[in-house]
Structure formats: C-alpha cells, structure tokens
Amino acid sequence: MIAAFVCALMFFATSARAAPPYAEILLDPATGAVLHAVNADSTTQPASLTKMMTLFLAFDSLDKGELTLDQLVPVSRRAQNMAPSRLGLVAGTSIRVEDAILGLVTRSANDAAVVLAEAIGGTEEQFAEMMTTKARILGMRNTSFHNASGLPNTRQITTARDIATLSQALIKVHARHFPYFSRTSFNYNGAPVQTHNRLMSRYDGMDGIKTGFVNASGFNLAGTAVRNGRRLIAVVLGGRTAKERDNSVAALLDHGFGVAPLRPNVATIEVAAAVPAVRAAIKASAQPHPQKQSQKQVHERPKPEAKEKQAIAAKPGSWTIQIGSYKSQKAGQVGLDAIGKVIPVQLKGAGSAVVKGKNGAFQARFTGLSKPAAEQACSRLEAKGQDCLVMAPRN
C-alpha cells in the first residue's frame, strides 16, 4: 500500500511540469508472479515498445511460412517518409525480412516497421488491427495499437503490466526468434547499425528486449536478464532520461536477483524531499502492527483541529472515500496529507480520519463529502493511478 501512496506523491510532485506518468513492474516469467509493481495499470503511450508487437506478428508469419528471412519485401513511399529513427529506406527498393527485423531491434527503425506491417497486413492500418487483436489474445487488456512504429498517437496506449505480458509471451512463444533481441548491432548496406539499448552492454545477464521514447510517455524500457538459470522481466515507463530509465530497470532486476534492496527511483526521492514526512511514513509502515495503543495514545486529548475533522466525519448522510490501508496510524495520516495536496479542490472542506480495522490495518479516509464530490475525487485519483473506494453513509 505504501507503494501506491508513493505513486500518488510522484504524480503530485511531477504534475507541475507535466511529466509523463511513471510506472514499473518486475515479473518472473516462469511463474507469472509479479514481484514488484508501481502504477502497473496506468495507461500511457508505448512509444517504440510498440515494435515488440510488430516483431511478434513478424515471428508469427515466419513460423507460418508466410514470410522467410531472406525474402525481399518492398519499401513503400509511406515507409520512406516515416520520421526518425529509420534505416533510410527508399521507396521502390526492397529489404530482406531479416534486415527489417534487425532494424527494429537495434535502431528502432520506423521505416522498417512500416515495411513489415505492409508485408504482413497489407496496410499499416490493417496491421494495427491485427496487433490489437493479438494483444487481447495474449491478455493485454489495456493496450490498443494504431500504428506499427510507436510514433505519437493519443489512441495508442498500453500499461507496464501489458508490456511485461508481451515480453513474457515473446520469450515463451517465440523462443526460437527471441535471440534477435540480444543483437547489439548489425551491418546494413555496409554500415554498422548500433542498438539503442545501452543497458545491454553494462548489465550482466541482460539479453533484451526494447527501448522507446516519445514526449508523451517519457523514456520506456522493457528489459530481461538471466542469472543462475533464473530469468526476470523488468519494465519501466515514464523515465525522465534514458539514464534514469536504465538505472531503474537495473535496480528492479538487482532486487529480483537478490543483489540489492530496491530503493525509490529519482522521482520518488524528489517527492520525499518535497514532503519530508514521506520517509517517516515509509519507516512506520515497515514496522509490525501495534498490538495496542500506548497509554499516552489512549489518554491523549485530540487537538482542536482533530475535533473539527471528527465532527465533519460524524455528519449524518455524508459520503466517504478510502484511499488505502496502512500499517500504522502515522503512515495513514501522512498518506491523507499527501493525497490532499494531489486533489485539493475536490477535497475542499472534507474531514479526514484514520480508522483501525478489525484486521489491524489502518484505513485512511476523507469524510463529510457529498456523493458527487466523493465520486469525482475518486475518479481523479484513479486517473492518477491511486486506489480509491467510495463509501456510502451508514444508516
């Protein structure tokens, strides 16, 4: 729950500069177990991670015999006119299927993506429909494709969880072709073409898979590595720089392999600086559930402000929203303070309360809301990746 809280703080800290949403996930593909996740179901543009699906369908076509690696496929004017990155393909010429595949893996070539899309789907639009259909088959519930390259398109969306699912499928379904993702360079027309995935050269055991960037999504990376016979997949969406993104993926993998404990990324650290109490909340949440309140807590009189909030909470017919459960009352209160800064307009005049539940967890709630206000507040929070539950008044 503290991860969701930190996530909300990240949105608060970055909203002023319109930074793209941040998300990360760590997956064990052998079992499908999610080992760590932050904002994993928040939608954003996939950027060139789109090409992972383009390649998935290309590998499907190779397995079906619809394409061969040495087959020459034509370059259309549409492909030639694609924005960078590209191989510099010229309309009216042709390119080997394998060279097009390697162009996507290394340079993330948009012209090569269109060539493969048109060879398989007839048009890029029809190919994009095939991509979305395949996404649903693979269990990618929150992904829609509208082009084969990942160039900016507000309707083309995905999530960190869906990209991890696609990575897992590429590894399992196309194990024969997956080694292409480990290629760091290839020669095309006599010139070397280098990979955009710089983490490949510095992270021990990494053998793929894809980078991406557009302004709307920030710097994205799906990476996978094997150590001691165990493979892990890490996905980061919304890095502010390529270095930050690479470091975040490396940290996730290190955590999964037991090399080092997972630390907050740079964005999270900045939030902690902006809201000093975050560190105390994280520390408090890590402590065992208290068995009972101390004598001081039992007899301590509430401050005047607390009395006012309690009065609002007790107002008959008022609605409540719950933002999460915490391991301590202090952590819950810090969570409320932080969320109050995320959507101050929607929570104006609301009270707050941290209520200890029967399971020992502390439930953080905003109280004294009208039904429309509660629904609007939760809607805004959920759009930012923060869990929220609307609670009707008790009779």
LUMDOTI-927420 format. One record per residue (C-alpha): residue number from 1; residue in one letter; x, y, z. Coordinates in Angstrom, 3 decimals. Last residue first. Layout:
N
[site NUM, a, [X, Y, Z]],
...
***
This chain:
395
[site 395, n, [-27.842, 4.388, 8.184]],
[site 394, r, [-24.208, 4.378, 7.216]],
[site 393, p, [-23.103, 6.839, 4.557]],
[site 392, a, [-21.906, 5.378, 1.247]],
[site 391, m, [-18.207, 4.595, 0.757]],
[site 390, v, [-16.322, 5.441, -2.448]],
[site 389, l, [-13.044, 3.480, -2.712]],
[site 388, c, [-9.783, 4.850, -4.097]],
[site 387, d, [-6.550, 3.344, -5.409]],
[site 386, q, [-4.145, 5.883, -6.895]],
[site 385, g, [-3.089, 5.565, -10.531]],
[site 384, k, [-3.604, 9.233, -11.449]],
[site 383, a, [-6.907, 8.523, -13.183]],
[site 382, e, [-7.871, 6.633, -10.031]],
[site 381, l, [-7.319, 9.796, -8.010]],
[site 380, r, [-9.474, 11.957, -10.264]],
[site 379, s, [-12.291, 9.414, -10.307]],
[site 378, c, [-12.088, 9.015, -6.556]],
[site 377, a, [-12.496, 12.756, -6.052]],
[site 376, q, [-15.355, 12.956, -8.554]],
[site 375, e, [-17.227, 10.110, -6.879]],
[site 374, a, [-16.789, 11.643, -3.438]],
[site 373, a, [-17.861, 15.089, -4.654]],
[site 372, p, [-20.931, 13.684, -6.409]],
[site 371, k, [-21.934, 11.745, -3.258]],
[site 370, s, [-21.451, 14.703, -0.949]],
[site 369, l, [-18.380, 14.603, 1.242]],
[site 368, g, [-18.002, 14.638, 5.033]],
[site 367, t, [-15.107, 12.218, 5.127]],
[site 366, f, [-11.688, 11.539, 3.642]],
[site 365, r, [-10.360, 8.133, 4.691]],
[site 364, a, [-7.152, 6.308, 5.627]],
[site 363, q, [-7.744, 2.755, 6.879]],
[site 362, f, [-5.283, 1.499, 9.495]],
[site 361, a, [-4.675, -2.245, 9.376]],
[site 360, g, [-5.273, -4.404, 12.445]],
[site 359, n, [-7.588, -6.867, 10.697]],
[site 358, k, [-10.627, -5.433, 12.508]],
[site 357, g, [-9.896, -2.004, 11.084]],
[site 356, k, [-8.167, 0.950, 12.709]],
[site 355, v, [-9.584, 4.195, 11.373]],
[site 354, v, [-7.512, 7.090, 10.114]],
[site 353, a, [-9.806, 10.066, 9.619]],
[site 352, s, [-10.127, 13.083, 7.405]],
[site 351, g, [-12.593, 15.929, 7.029]],
[site 350, a, [-13.591, 17.457, 3.738]],
[site 349, g, [-13.965, 21.202, 3.245]],
[site 348, k, [-12.007, 21.220, -0.014]],
[site 347, l, [-11.358, 17.642, -1.103]],
[site 346, q, [-12.114, 18.066, -4.822]],
[site 345, v, [-10.136, 21.316, -4.980]],
[site 344, p, [-7.120, 19.932, -3.098]],
[site 343, i, [-6.591, 16.978, -5.459]],
[site 342, v, [-2.897, 15.990, -5.118]],
[site 341, k, [-2.286, 18.035, -1.970]],
[site 340, g, [-4.964, 16.175, -0.023]],
[site 339, i, [-3.397, 12.964, -1.274]],
[site 338, a, [-0.181, 13.867, 0.570]],
[site 337, d, [-1.889, 14.755, 3.835]],
[site 336, l, [-4.032, 11.625, 3.714]],
[site 335, g, [-0.992, 9.427, 3.162]],
[site 334, v, [0.800, 11.134, 6.024]],
[site 333, q, [-2.196, 10.317, 8.192]],
[site 332, g, [-2.161, 6.676, 7.150]],
[site 331, a, [1.565, 6.372, 7.850]],
[site 330, k, [1.027, 7.792, 11.323]],
[site 329, q, [-1.834, 5.412, 12.050]],
[site 328, s, [0.369, 2.446, 11.212]],
[site 327, k, [0.425, -0.476, 8.815]],
[site 326, y, [-1.592, 1.303, 6.159]],
[site 325, s, [-4.845, 0.726, 4.302]],
[site 324, g, [-5.854, 2.837, 1.323]],
[site 323, i, [-7.521, 5.871, -0.183]],
[site 322, q, [-10.967, 5.488, 1.382]],
[site 321, i, [-13.641, 7.911, 0.251]],
[site 320, t, [-16.530, 8.922, 2.479]],
[site 319, w, [-20.085, 10.170, 1.961]],
[site 318, s, [-22.090, 12.294, 4.378]],
[site 317, g, [-25.649, 11.435, 5.369]],
[site 316, p, [-25.178, 12.301, 9.042]],
[site 315, k, [-22.078, 14.393, 9.941]],
[site 314, a, [-19.768, 12.215, 12.011]],
[site 313, a, [-16.723, 12.764, 9.799]],
[site 312, i, [-17.286, 16.502, 9.845]],
[site 311, a, [-17.319, 16.468, 13.624]],
[site 310, q, [-14.185, 14.330, 13.645]],
[site 309, k, [-12.448, 16.875, 11.459]],
[site 308, e, [-13.344, 19.697, 13.852]],
[site 307, k, [-12.172, 17.674, 16.827]],
[site 306, a, [-8.858, 16.968, 15.059]],
[site 305, e, [-8.332, 20.692, 14.510]],
[site 304, p, [-8.944, 21.347, 18.204]],
[site 303, k, [-6.263, 18.763, 19.121]],
[site 302, p, [-7.436, 15.426, 20.405]],
[site 301, r, [-6.796, 14.603, 24.043]],
[site 300, e, [-4.190, 11.959, 24.761]],
[site 299, h, [-5.477, 9.289, 27.144]],
[site 298, v, [-5.267, 6.260, 24.851]],
[site 297, q, [-2.238, 7.486, 22.925]],
[site 296, k, [-0.210, 8.002, 26.095]],
[site 295, q, [-1.140, 4.546, 27.400]],
[site 294, s, [0.189, 3.071, 24.181]],
[site 293, q, [-2.218, 1.739, 21.616]],
[site 292, k, [-2.482, -1.990, 21.197]],
[site 291, q, [-0.892, -4.822, 19.304]],
[site 290, p, [1.000, -2.481, 17.022]],
[site 289, h, [1.333, -3.908, 13.524]],
[site 288, p, [4.984, -4.627, 12.843]],
[site 287, q, [7.081, -1.732, 11.488]],
[site 286, a, [7.569, -1.216, 7.753]],
[site 285, s, [4.710, 1.255, 7.544]],
[site 284, a, [6.427, 3.492, 10.077]],
[site 283, k, [9.601, 3.711, 8.016]],
[site 282, i, [7.663, 4.539, 4.865]],
[site 281, a, [5.610, 7.108, 6.708]],
[site 280, a, [8.662, 8.696, 8.331]],
[site 279, r, [10.333, 9.000, 4.930]],
[site 278, v, [7.206, 10.524, 3.476]],
[site 277, a, [7.081, 13.149, 6.237]],
[site 276, p, [9.601, 15.289, 4.382]],
[site 275, v, [7.163, 16.100, 1.544]],
[site 274, a, [9.129, 17.907, -1.150]],
[site 273, a, [12.315, 15.972, -0.381]],
[site 272, a, [10.409, 12.709, -0.322]],
[site 271, v, [8.871, 13.672, -3.646]],
[site 270, e, [12.331, 14.182, -5.094]],
[site 269, i, [13.336, 10.717, -3.870]],
[site 268, t, [10.322, 9.220, -5.617]],
[site 267, a, [11.272, 10.843, -8.908]],
[site 266, v, [14.848, 9.582, -8.555]],
[site 265, n, [13.807, 5.985, -8.003]],
[site 264, p, [12.999, 4.623, -4.552]],
[site 263, r, [15.339, 1.847, -3.431]],
[site 262, l, [15.019, -1.871, -4.038]],
[site 261, p, [17.336, -3.959, -1.910]],
[site 260, a, [20.466, -5.228, -3.661]],
[site 259, v, [21.698, -8.386, -5.382]],
[site 258, g, [18.688, -10.545, -4.567]],
[site 257, f, [18.002, -11.398, -8.205]],
[site 256, g, [14.673, -9.599, -8.098]],
[site 255, h, [16.151, -6.526, -6.451]],
[site 254, d, [19.011, -6.392, -8.934]],
[site 253, l, [16.448, -6.662, -11.739]],
[site 252, l, [14.456, -3.739, -10.382]],
[site 251, a, [17.620, -1.680, -9.852]],
[site 250, a, [18.786, -2.344, -13.412]],
[site 249, v, [15.391, -1.261, -14.756]],
[site 248, s, [15.539, 1.938, -12.698]],
[site 247, n, [19.115, 2.658, -13.795]],
[site 246, d, [18.151, 2.324, -17.442]],
[site 245, r, [15.180, 4.674, -17.028]],
[site 244, e, [17.267, 7.242, -15.153]],
[site 243, k, [19.952, 7.074, -17.837]],
[site 242, a, [17.454, 7.421, -20.679]],
[site 241, t, [16.012, 10.496, -19.004]],
[site 240, r, [12.665, 11.352, -17.451]],
[site 239, g, [11.596, 7.728, -17.145]],
[site 238, g, [7.920, 7.262, -17.938]],
[site 237, l, [7.589, 3.520, -18.366]],
[site 236, v, [9.846, 0.951, -16.682]],
[site 235, v, [9.527, -2.772, -17.328]],
[site 234, a, [11.542, -5.544, -15.688]],
[site 233, i, [11.484, -9.191, -16.739]],
[site 232, l, [13.296, -11.914, -14.795]],
[site 231, r, [15.025, -15.128, -15.850]],
[site 230, r, [16.565, -17.679, -13.478]],
[site 229, g, [19.308, -20.078, -14.538]],
[site 228, n, [21.910, -18.576, -12.250]],
[site 227, r, [21.272, -15.159, -13.733]],
[site 226, v, [19.109, -14.347, -16.740]],
[site 225, a, [18.064, -10.871, -17.849]],
[site 224, t, [15.062, -9.112, -19.334]],
[site 223, g, [14.401, -5.483, -20.149]],
[site 222, a, [11.394, -3.460, -21.210]],
[site 221, l, [12.345, 0.191, -21.408]],
[site 220, n, [10.492, 3.476, -21.676]],
[site 219, f, [11.719, 7.079, -21.657]],
[site 218, g, [8.928, 9.658, -21.477]],
[site 217, s, [5.390, 8.743, -22.443]],
[site 216, a, [4.002, 11.914, -24.029]],
[site 215, n, [7.395, 13.128, -25.275]],
[site 214, v, [8.055, 9.899, -27.167]],
[site 213, f, [10.652, 7.300, -26.218]],
[site 212, g, [11.232, 3.589, -26.521]],
[site 211, t, [13.631, 0.788, -25.608]],
[site 210, k, [13.377, -2.937, -26.275]],
[site 209, i, [14.455, -6.503, -25.187]],
[site 208, g, [16.867, -7.939, -24.484]],
[site 207, d, [19.647, -10.344, -23.353]],
[site 206, m, [20.686, -8.997, -19.953]],
[site 205, g, [22.931, -11.371, -17.987]],
[site 204, d, [25.295, -8.787, -16.549]],
[site 203, y, [24.039, -5.253, -17.098]],
[site 202, r, [26.530, -2.961, -18.831]],
[site 201, s, [26.356, -3.574, -22.564]],
[site 200, m, [22.662, -4.391, -22.733]],
[site 199, l, [21.836, -1.283, -20.702]],
[site 198, r, [22.695, 0.834, -23.745]],
[site 197, n, [19.552, -0.305, -25.581]],
[site 196, h, [19.601, 1.964, -28.650]],
[site 195, t, [21.448, -0.727, -30.610]],
[site 194, q, [24.080, 0.066, -33.229]],
[site 193, v, [23.839, -0.120, -37.037]],
[site 192, p, [27.167, -0.717, -38.776]],
[site 191, a, [27.458, 0.369, -42.432]],
[site 190, g, [27.946, -1.830, -45.498]],
[site 189, n, [24.376, -1.564, -46.721]],
[site 188, y, [23.206, -2.756, -43.309]],
[site 187, n, [25.581, -4.271, -40.803]],
[site 186, f, [24.281, -5.440, -37.444]],
[site 185, s, [24.472, -4.279, -33.845]],
[site 184, t, [23.517, -5.052, -30.232]],
[site 183, r, [21.693, -8.282, -31.021]],
[site 182, s, [20.110, -9.715, -27.878]],
[site 181, f, [16.583, -9.096, -29.152]],
[site 180, y, [17.261, -11.368, -32.130]],
[site 179, p, [17.744, -14.172, -29.613]],
[site 178, f, [13.917, -14.231, -29.226]],
[site 177, h, [13.359, -15.938, -32.560]],
[site 176, r, [13.434, -19.557, -31.414]],
[site 175, a, [11.871, -18.685, -28.044]],
[site 174, h, [8.903, -17.200, -29.864]],
[site 173, v, [6.008, -18.338, -27.723]],
[site 172, k, [7.791, -18.299, -24.364]],
[site 171, i, [10.117, -15.291, -24.565]],
[site 170, l, [7.803, -13.250, -26.767]],
[site 169, a, [4.877, -14.086, -24.477]],
[site 168, q, [6.735, -12.933, -21.363]],
[site 167, s, [7.667, -9.650, -23.040]],
[site 166, l, [4.037, -9.147, -24.082]],
[site 165, t, [2.865, -9.732, -20.503]],
[site 164, a, [5.510, -7.306, -19.204]],
[site 163, i, [4.258, -4.754, -21.741]],
[site 162, d, [0.713, -5.332, -20.504]],
[site 161, r, [1.727, -4.806, -16.882]],
[site 160, a, [3.595, -1.604, -17.710]],
[site 159, t, [0.493, -0.291, -19.421]],
[site 158, t, [-0.527, 0.413, -23.012]],
[site 157, i, [-1.945, 3.109, -25.251]],
[site 156, q, [-2.211, 4.084, -28.892]],
[site 155, r, [-5.186, 6.447, -29.033]],
[site 154, t, [-3.026, 9.515, -28.314]],
[site 153, n, [-0.740, 8.688, -31.249]],
[site 152, p, [2.953, 9.564, -31.181]],
[site 151, l, [5.217, 7.222, -33.218]],
[site 150, g, [5.060, 3.683, -31.851]],
[site 149, s, [6.133, 2.041, -35.107]],
[site 148, a, [3.364, -0.331, -36.168]],
[site 147, n, [0.447, 2.082, -35.876]],
[site 146, h, [-2.953, 2.227, -34.196]],
[site 145, f, [-2.428, -0.202, -31.317]],
[site 144, s, [-4.607, -0.582, -28.236]],
[site 143, t, [-3.480, -1.928, -24.865]],
[site 142, n, [-5.397, -2.195, -21.599]],
[site 141, r, [-6.326, -5.871, -21.555]],
[site 140, m, [-3.049, -7.396, -22.732]],
[site 139, g, [-4.116, -10.993, -22.179]],
[site 138, l, [-2.200, -12.561, -25.066]],
[site 137, i, [-5.347, -12.928, -27.155]],
[site 136, r, [-6.233, -9.307, -26.466]],
[site 135, a, [-2.815, -8.139, -27.673]],
[site 134, k, [-3.151, -10.307, -30.768]],
[site 133, t, [-6.338, -8.482, -31.693]],
[site 132, t, [-4.632, -5.135, -31.093]],
[site 131, m, [-1.747, -6.082, -33.373]],
[site 130, m, [-4.053, -7.398, -36.093]],
[site 129, e, [-5.901, -4.071, -36.039]],
[site 128, a, [-2.536, -2.320, -36.366]],
[site 127, f, [-1.777, -4.492, -39.408]],
[site 126, q, [-4.975, -3.314, -41.073]],
[site 125, e, [-3.948, 0.309, -40.516]],
[site 124, e, [-0.373, -0.355, -41.675]],
[site 123, t, [-1.709, -1.736, -44.929]],
[site 122, g, [-1.464, -5.188, -46.498]],
[site 121, g, [-1.197, -6.817, -43.091]],
[site 120, i, [2.008, -8.851, -43.313]],
[site 119, a, [4.086, -7.065, -45.949]],
[site 118, e, [2.520, -3.711, -45.043]],
[site 117, a, [3.415, -4.082, -41.372]],
[site 116, l, [6.922, -5.339, -42.175]],
[site 115, v, [7.665, -2.317, -44.371]],
[site 114, v, [6.027, 0.022, -41.827]],
[site 113, a, [8.334, -1.226, -39.065]],
[site 112, a, [11.369, -0.895, -41.370]],
[site 111, d, [10.566, 2.804, -41.880]],
[site 110, n, [10.212, 3.287, -38.116]],
[site 109, a, [13.669, 1.912, -37.376]],
[site 108, s, [14.146, 1.012, -33.714]],
[site 107, r, [17.898, 1.210, -34.388]],
[site 106, t, [18.662, -2.210, -32.905]],
[site 105, v, [15.598, -4.458, -32.729]],
[site 104, l, [13.609, -2.731, -35.463]],
[site 103, g, [16.496, -2.691, -37.936]],
[site 102, l, [17.245, -6.308, -37.038]],
[site 101, i, [13.736, -7.298, -38.087]],
[site 100, a, [13.996, -5.279, -41.316]],
[site 99, d, [17.340, -6.923, -42.058]],
[site 98, e, [15.757, -10.352, -41.505]],
[site 97, v, [12.893, -9.530, -43.866]],
[site 96, r, [15.334, -8.524, -46.580]],
[site 95, i, [14.790, -5.034, -47.955]],
[site 94, s, [13.292, -3.687, -51.173]],
[site 93, t, [13.535, -0.629, -53.405]],
[site 92, g, [10.688, 1.425, -54.863]],
[site 91, a, [10.601, 3.848, -51.957]],
[site 90, v, [13.995, 4.339, -50.322]],
[site 89, l, [14.912, 3.056, -46.852]],
[site 88, g, [16.886, 5.417, -44.627]],
[site 87, l, [17.313, 2.976, -41.738]],
[site 86, r, [14.964, 4.943, -39.505]],
[site 85, s, [14.600, 6.751, -36.202]],
[site 84, p, [13.282, 9.023, -37.472]],
[site 83, a, [10.004, 10.113, -39.116]],
[site 82, m, [8.459, 7.881, -41.770]],
[site 81, n, [8.553, 9.140, -45.347]],
[site 80, q, [10.273, 6.078, -46.814]],
[site 79, a, [7.684, 3.756, -45.257]],
[site 78, r, [4.803, 5.742, -46.748]],
[site 77, r, [6.583, 5.791, -50.091]],
[site 76, s, [6.566, 1.998, -49.971]],
[site 75, v, [9.564, -0.287, -49.487]],
[site 74, p, [9.029, -3.755, -50.946]],
[site 73, v, [9.802, -7.045, -49.180]],
[site 72, l, [12.727, -9.289, -50.136]],
[site 71, q, [12.540, -12.755, -48.593]],
[site 70, d, [15.745, -13.946, -46.957]],
[site 69, l, [14.159, -14.404, -43.507]],
[site 68, t, [11.076, -16.097, -44.896]],
[site 67, l, [7.486, -14.877, -44.671]],
[site 66, e, [4.091, -16.599, -44.776]],
[site 65, g, [5.740, -19.827, -43.624]],
[site 64, k, [3.559, -19.988, -40.525]],
[site 63, d, [6.557, -19.693, -38.208]],
[site 62, l, [7.853, -16.689, -40.156]],
[site 61, s, [4.432, -15.043, -40.043]],
[site 60, d, [4.217, -15.493, -36.268]],
[site 59, f, [7.717, -14.017, -35.959]],
[site 58, a, [6.519, -10.964, -37.879]],
[site 57, l, [3.479, -10.782, -35.608]],
[site 56, f, [5.696, -10.728, -32.510]],
[site 55, l, [8.017, -8.244, -34.228]],
[site 54, t, [5.244, -5.701, -34.644]],
[site 53, m, [4.225, -6.475, -31.058]],
[site 52, m, [7.701, -5.624, -29.760]],
[site 51, k, [7.686, -2.675, -32.147]],
[site 50, t, [5.119, -0.956, -29.943]],
[site 49, l, [7.881, -0.664, -27.324]],
[site 48, s, [8.807, 2.164, -29.676]],
[site 47, a, [6.427, 4.588, -27.951]],
[site 46, p, [4.127, 2.667, -25.567]],
[site 45, q, [1.807, 5.631, -24.939]],
[site 44, t, [0.492, 5.721, -21.392]],
[site 43, t, [-2.076, 3.875, -19.301]],
[site 42, s, [-1.815, 3.220, -15.579]],
[site 41, d, [-2.065, -0.498, -14.795]],
[site 40, a, [1.420, -1.015, -13.304]],
[site 39, n, [1.337, 2.122, -11.157]],
[site 38, v, [4.113, 0.605, -9.056]],
[site 37, a, [4.736, -3.132, -9.163]],
[site 36, h, [7.044, -5.678, -7.535]],
[site 35, l, [7.467, -9.442, -7.676]],
[site 34, v, [4.588, -10.113, -10.060]],
[site 33, a, [4.416, -13.890, -10.386]],
[site 32, g, [3.912, -15.285, -13.889]],
[site 31, t, [5.655, -18.476, -12.796]],
[site 30, a, [8.466, -18.769, -15.343]],
[site 29, p, [8.073, -15.161, -16.432]],
[site 28, d, [9.055, -13.751, -13.009]],
[site 27, l, [7.867, -10.168, -13.320]],
[site 26, l, [9.077, -6.782, -12.069]],
[site 25, i, [6.871, -3.764, -12.786]],
[site 24, e, [7.307, -0.034, -13.187]],
[site 23, a, [5.181, 3.017, -13.875]],
[site 22, y, [5.686, 6.770, -14.198]],
[site 21, p, [3.181, 9.140, -15.764]],
[site 20, p, [4.637, 11.696, -18.185]],
[site 19, a, [5.861, 14.969, -16.671]],
[site 18, a, [3.535, 17.959, -16.929]],
[site 17, r, [5.953, 20.234, -15.052]],
[site 16, a, [3.538, 20.976, -12.216]],
[site 15, s, [2.247, 17.420, -12.314]],
[site 14, t, [5.617, 15.992, -11.277]],
[site 13, a, [5.449, 16.296, -7.498]],
[site 12, f, [1.775, 15.410, -7.194]],
[site 11, f, [2.108, 12.451, -9.524]],
[site 10, m, [5.050, 11.134, -7.530]],
[site 9, l, [3.082, 11.579, -4.334]],
[site 8, a, [0.333, 9.356, -5.702]],
[site 7, c, [2.891, 6.705, -6.561]],
[site 6, v, [4.399, 6.914, -3.087]],
[site 5, f, [0.966, 6.108, -1.688]],
[site 4, a, [0.511, 3.206, -4.104]],
[site 3, a, [3.880, 1.854, -2.989]],
[site 2, i, [2.902, 2.338, 0.662]],
[site 1, m, [0.000, 0.000, 0.000]],
***
